[in-house]
Amino acid sequence: MAKRRENLGKKEKLHQGECDLDAGYISPVRKWEDLTSGNIRDVLSRSRYVQLLLSLTVIGFFLRFYELGFNSLWLDEASTYTFAVQSFTQIWQATSSGEFNPPLFYWIEHVMLAFGNNEFILRFIPAVAGFLTIPLMYFVGKEFMDRNVGIIAAAGCTFSPFLIYYSQEARAYELMFFFVALATIFYLKALKSDSLRDWALFGVFSALAFWSHFYALVIIGALFLYAIAVKVEKFRENIRNLIPLVSAAVVFAIICLPLLLLTLQLFAKRTAGGPTFGVQGLDVIYETFLQVAGFNEIVMYLLVIIFLAGIIQAFLIDRNKGVFLVVLTVLTFVISFLLSFMIPMVPRYLIFFSMVFFLGIAVSYRLFWSLVNNKAIVYGFVIFLIIVSLPILSGYYSGYTKDDWRGFSKAMQQAAKPGDFIVLVPGYISQPFNYYYTNSTYGTFEYGASDAQGLAGIYSQKANNSVYFIVTGDIYSANPAGDALAWLKANATPVGQITGINLFKST
């Protein structure tokens, strides 16, 4: 047994490129049967990698659950609630009828509502998925290159303002990222082993990512294309070598069959009207890098340079690893560039690119290691990723990062009198407003309008009552002609603003 461990240790040290934070320590835990209390204590006390990963995960847990219910629900989160309160069947029917998000997250949120109905409960699953993605990123990096890449990538994930923000939002983005990371672990294992089990698990978790968010199909497709490209020679040698990869595709297709058929219909419907919000063209690339890097332009340029250095370093170590990072980056942005002219495109759809981004950054440690030859480089990278995130994180928890519908509803309770009209502009912003405000309780009447004609029709019925118009930036996409805002300027007076919510009153 001792000899076997020694051999394993040699292989691991070689795999580590001789930068071993554990200084040659070999973990006694190699299989489930090794998980004894003594072995666990030994690993916790002696393995720097385990200590770092546990520390990062605990910190990540705190950063994602701290003030989780502080912000009120904004429009998209209120939309989540609107669907989650429906039955499982109704949620599927809503997707079939045109809701442009898969039902899995809504189903999970439906179950969560059994534990209560508040901001914390609705954001609980994204927060859990967010901090659990940290250890997954470690294993992605470890499978891709080595344990040091895993720790650095996990650190990037831990302190990323972008990932923290979407871990505190009641939407499916972080859940999708969680499943993408989990699928990638088995994908990287499968590339090495061609194990049917690993390929099948890749198919299962890829399917769950797709059931969480339609845009997961981009990264899943890129992973399949890369696998075909690197294994094409093996397929030519023997067509039976295709079986493991095909098994992953079959598993994915079986699990996603009803959703794949629906996706084609929804895509045709989504592209029919063209994009009404989001970013287009090359702005997709810039905005995605900006947000994934932490919403700071200087930090973005710095991290992008390190990311590119990491790609070059990956090519020098193993050409296929460099190609992997390039393929996932290029396909993600080329597809997103093209789609941005057909459907609304926002960087949060590309949240999975954080995995590629932090992998590239982490690989660049090998460049600095070759120059300095000191394992402090790994610790330095972790500290660096903390420092570049601090400017945003220092102010993140001190103020509102979403529209404050909770505070706005309290203001409306004081302002509006029984019989007054409340007009939501556009009408669908009633979802977050009505989560906090009930017209029947305060004796007011609620309407919705998205253009000048609708506003004028409601205004004509007011008699001696006051009319309050609640307006958000969504009006620019709902009414691109601009006649709604023109009508408001002519017939109403601005009386206040709370975060991004504006209040007008009839003149």
TORMARLUM-435415 format. One record per residue (C-alpha): z, y, x. Coordinates in steps of 0.25 Angstrom, whole numbers, padded with zeros to 4 digits, always signed. Layout:
// residues N
ZYX
...
//
This chain:
// residues 507
+0000+0000+0000
+0004+0010+0011
-0009+0007+0018
-0017+0009+0005
-0010+0023+0003
-0013+0027+0018
-0028+0024+0016
-0027+0032+0003
-0021+0043+0010
-0031+0043+0021
-0042+0044+0010
-0035+0055+0003
-0033+0063+0015
-0047+0062+0019
-0051+0066+0005
-0042+0078+0007
-0050+0083+0018
-0037+0082+0026
-0031+0094+0019
-0019+0086+0013
-0008+0094+0007
+0000+0081+0006
-0001+0079+0021
-0005+0064+0019
+0005+0061+0008
-0001+0049+0000
+0004+0049-0015
+0010+0035-0019
+0004+0037-0033
-0009+0031-0033
-0009+0024-0047
-0001+0025-0060
+0009+0014-0055
+0013+0023-0044
+0018+0034-0053
+0033+0031-0050
+0044+0041-0049
+0045+0039-0034
+0030+0041-0032
+0030+0053-0041
+0041+0060-0033
+0035+0056-0020
+0022+0063-0024
+0028+0075-0030
+0037+0078-0018
+0026+0075-0007
+0012+0078-0013
+0008+0093-0012
-0004+0090-0021
+0005+0085-0032
+0015+0096-0030
+0004+0107-0030
-0003+0101-0042
+0010+0100-0050
+0014+0114-0047
+0000+0119-0051
+0001+0111-0064
+0014+0117-0067
+0010+0131-0064
-0003+0129-0072
+0006+0124-0084
+0014+0137-0083
+0002+0146-0082
-0004+0140-0094
+0008+0139-0103
+0015+0152-0100
+0013+0162-0111
+0003+0152-0118
+0006+0158-0132
+0007+0172-0127
-0008+0176-0131
-0011+0176-0145
-0023+0167-0149
-0037+0174-0148
-0049+0172-0155
-0054+0158-0149
-0039+0153-0149
-0038+0156-0164
-0051+0149-0166
-0045+0137-0160
-0033+0138-0170
-0043+0140-0181
-0050+0126-0178
-0037+0119-0173
-0030+0121-0187
-0042+0113-0193
-0042+0097-0194
-0049+0089-0184
-0060+0087-0193
-0062+0101-0196
-0061+0105-0182
-0073+0095-0179
-0080+0101-0191
-0078+0115-0186
-0085+0111-0173
-0096+0104-0180
-0098+0117-0188
-0100+0126-0176
-0087+0128-0168
-0091+0129-0154
-0079+0122-0148
-0077+0106-0148
-0065+0102-0157
-0056+0095-0147
-0048+0107-0143
-0047+0111-0158
-0042+0096-0161
-0031+0097-0151
-0027+0111-0155
-0026+0105-0170
-0016+0095-0165
-0008+0106-0157
-0006+0114-0169
+0003+0103-0174
+0013+0109-0164
+0012+0123-0169
+0002+0135-0171
+0003+0145-0160
-0003+0150-0147
+0004+0141-0138
+0001+0128-0146
-0014+0132-0147
-0015+0134-0132
-0006+0123-0128
-0018+0113-0125
-0026+0122-0117
-0013+0125-0108
-0011+0110-0106
-0025+0108-0103
-0024+0120-0093
-0013+0115-0085
-0017+0100-0085
-0030+0105-0079
-0023+0109-0066
-0020+0094-0062
-0034+0090-0067
-0040+0101-0058
-0033+0095-0046
-0039+0081-0049
-0052+0087-0051
-0051+0094-0037
-0045+0081-0031
-0057+0072-0036
-0067+0083-0032
-0062+0085-0018
-0048+0083-0014
-0033+0086-0018
-0034+0100-0012
-0046+0104-0021
-0038+0098-0032
-0026+0107-0030
-0033+0120-0027
-0042+0117-0040
-0029+0115-0048
-0023+0128-0043
-0035+0135-0047
-0034+0129-0061
-0019+0132-0061
-0020+0147-0059
-0033+0150-0065
-0032+0162-0075
-0044+0157-0082
-0039+0143-0084
-0025+0148-0088
-0031+0157-0098
-0039+0146-0105
-0027+0137-0104
-0020+0147-0113
-0031+0148-0123
-0032+0139-0136
-0046+0135-0133
-0052+0122-0127
-0057+0128-0113
-0045+0123-0105
-0045+0109-0112
-0060+0108-0109
-0057+0111-0094
-0046+0101-0094
-0055+0090-0099
-0066+0094-0089
-0056+0093-0077
-0051+0080-0082
-0066+0075-0084
-0069+0080-0070
-0058+0072-0063
-0064+0059-0068
-0078+0064-0066
-0075+0066-0051
-0068+0053-0050
-0080+0046-0057
-0090+0053-0047
-0083+0045-0036
-0080+0032-0043
-0090+0031-0054
-0079+0024-0062
-0083+0022-0076
-0068+0026-0080
-0069+0040-0073
-0083+0043-0079
-0078+0039-0093
-0066+0048-0091
-0075+0059-0087
-0083+0057-0099
-0071+0057-0108
-0065+0070-0102
-0078+0077-0102
-0079+0074-0117
-0066+0079-0120
-0070+0092-0112
-0082+0093-0121
-0074+0091-0133
-0065+0102-0129
-0076+0112-0126
-0091+0111-0127
-0094+0118-0114
-0087+0107-0106
-0101+0100-0107
-0106+0109-0096
-0096+0104-0086
-0097+0090-0091
-0113+0090-0090
-0112+0096-0076
-0103+0085-0071
-0112+0074-0077
-0124+0081-0070
-0117+0081-0057
-0113+0066-0058
-0128+0063-0061
-0132+0071-0049
-0123+0065-0039
-0125+0051-0044
-0140+0051-0046
-0142+0042-0034
-0132+0032-0038
-0139+0032-0052
-0153+0029-0045
-0147+0018-0037
-0142+0011-0049
-0143+0016-0063
-0130+0009-0067
-0123+0019-0058
-0125+0028-0070
-0115+0021-0079
-0102+0028-0075
-0108+0042-0077
-0115+0038-0090
-0102+0032-0095
-0096+0046-0094
-0108+0052-0101
-0106+0041-0112
-0091+0043-0114
-0094+0058-0115
-0105+0057-0125
-0097+0047-0134
-0085+0056-0134
-0093+0069-0136
-0104+0064-0145
-0100+0071-0158
-0098+0084-0150
-0110+0083-0142
-0119+0082-0155
-0111+0094-0160
-0113+0102-0148
-0128+0102-0149
-0127+0108-0163
-0116+0118-0159
-0124+0123-0146
-0136+0125-0155
-0128+0134-0164
-0121+0141-0153
-0134+0145-0146
-0141+0149-0159
-0134+0163-0159
-0133+0165-0144
-0120+0170-0137
-0112+0181-0143
-0101+0182-0133
-0098+0177-0119
-0105+0179-0106
-0119+0176-0102
-0128+0173-0090
-0122+0175-0076
-0110+0181-0082
-0105+0167-0086
-0104+0164-0071
-0097+0176-0068
-0087+0176-0079
-0084+0162-0077
-0081+0163-0063
-0073+0176-0066
-0064+0169-0076
-0063+0156-0069
-0059+0164-0057
-0048+0171-0064
-0054+0183-0071
-0054+0191-0058
-0067+0195-0051
-0062+0196-0037
-0055+0182-0038
-0068+0177-0044
-0076+0181-0033
-0066+0175-0023
-0065+0162-0030
-0080+0160-0032
-0082+0162-0017
-0071+0151-0015
-0078+0142-0026
-0091+0143-0019
-0085+0140-0005
-0079+0128-0012
-0093+0123-0017
-0098+0125-0003
-0087+0117+0003
-0089+0106-0007
-0103+0105-0003
-0098+0104+0012
-0088+0093+0008
-0097+0085-0002
-0110+0090-0007
-0108+0083-0020
-0095+0091-0022
-0102+0104-0020
-0113+0100-0029
-0102+0097-0040
-0097+0111-0039
-0110+0117-0039
-0116+0109-0051
-0104+0111-0060
-0104+0126-0057
-0119+0128-0058
-0121+0120-0071
-0109+0127-0077
-0114+0141-0075
-0129+0137-0077
-0126+0131-0091
-0116+0142-0094
-0126+0153-0090
-0137+0147-0099
-0128+0144-0111
-0122+0159-0110
-0135+0164-0116
-0134+0154-0128
-0119+0153-0131
-0107+0161-0129
-0102+0159-0114
-0088+0162-0109
-0082+0157-0096
-0071+0149-0103
-0081+0139-0107
-0083+0136-0092
-0068+0134-0090
-0072+0120-0083
-0078+0128-0072
-0064+0131-0067
-0064+0117-0062
-0076+0119-0054
-0072+0133-0049
-0058+0128-0044
-0064+0116-0038
-0074+0124-0030
-0063+0134-0025
-0054+0122-0022
-0064+0115-0013
-0065+0127-0004
-0052+0124+0001
-0059+0114+0010
-0066+0126+0017
-0053+0133+0020
-0047+0120+0024
-0058+0118+0035
-0055+0131+0040
-0040+0132+0040
-0036+0117+0040
-0023+0119+0033
-0019+0113+0020
-0013+0127+0016
-0027+0130+0012
-0025+0122-0001
-0012+0130-0004
-0019+0142-0001
-0030+0139-0011
-0019+0137-0022
-0012+0150-0018
-0025+0157-0018
-0029+0153-0032
-0015+0157-0037
-0017+0171-0031
-0031+0174-0036
-0026+0170-0050
-0013+0179-0050
-0020+0192-0053
-0024+0186-0067
-0012+0177-0069
-0002+0189-0066
-0007+0196-0079
-0011+0184-0087
+0002+0182-0094
+0006+0196-0096
-0003+0201-0107
-0013+0196-0117
-0025+0188-0113
-0030+0186-0127
-0032+0195-0139
-0018+0197-0145
-0020+0193-0159
-0005+0190-0161
-0002+0205-0158
-0013+0210-0165
-0009+0203-0178
+0004+0209-0177
-0002+0223-0176
-0010+0220-0188
+0002+0216-0196
+0008+0230-0194
-0005+0237-0196
-0012+0231-0208
-0006+0233-0222
-0008+0224-0234
-0022+0225-0240
-0028+0230-0227
-0041+0223-0222
-0041+0216-0208
-0055+0214-0203
-0058+0205-0191
-0070+0209-0183
-0076+0199-0180
-0070+0190-0191
-0067+0178-0183
-0056+0185-0175
-0048+0182-0188
-0044+0169-0181
-0034+0175-0171
-0030+0186-0180
-0027+0177-0191
-0019+0168-0182
-0009+0179-0181
-0011+0187-0194
-0011+0183-0208
-0018+0192-0219
-0010+0186-0230
+0003+0189-0224
+0000+0204-0222
-0009+0206-0234
-0021+0210-0227
-0036+0206-0229
-0044+0200-0218
-0059+0201-0215
-0069+0198-0204
-0081+0205-0200
-0091+0205-0189
-0101+0216-0192
-0102+0230-0198
-0106+0225-0212
-0094+0215-0213
-0085+0226-0209
-0091+0236-0218
-0090+0226-0230
-0075+0224-0227
-0072+0239-0225
-0078+0242-0239
-0067+0234-0246
-0055+0240-0239
-0052+0250-0251
-0039+0257-0246
-0035+0247-0236
-0036+0248-0221
-0045+0239-0214
-0042+0234-0200
-0053+0229-0191
-0049+0219-0180
-0059+0218-0169
-0061+0210-0156
-0072+0209-0146
-0077+0197-0153
-0085+0207-0162
-0095+0209-0151
-0100+0195-0152
-0098+0194-0167
-0105+0207-0169
-0115+0209-0157
-0122+0220-0165
-0110+0229-0164
-0110+0234-0178
-0096+0229-0182
-0090+0238-0171
-0098+0250-0174
-0093+0249-0189
-0079+0248-0184
-0081+0261-0176
-0086+0268-0188
-0076+0263-0198
-0063+0259-0191
-0053+0265-0181
-0048+0257-0169
-0033+0256-0171
-0028+0246-0160
-0031+0235-0150
-0023+0223-0146
-0029+0216-0134
-0044+0213-0138
-0041+0215-0153
-0045+0229-0159
-0041+0235-0172
-0048+0245-0181
-0044+0251-0194
-0053+0256-0205
-0055+0272-0205
//
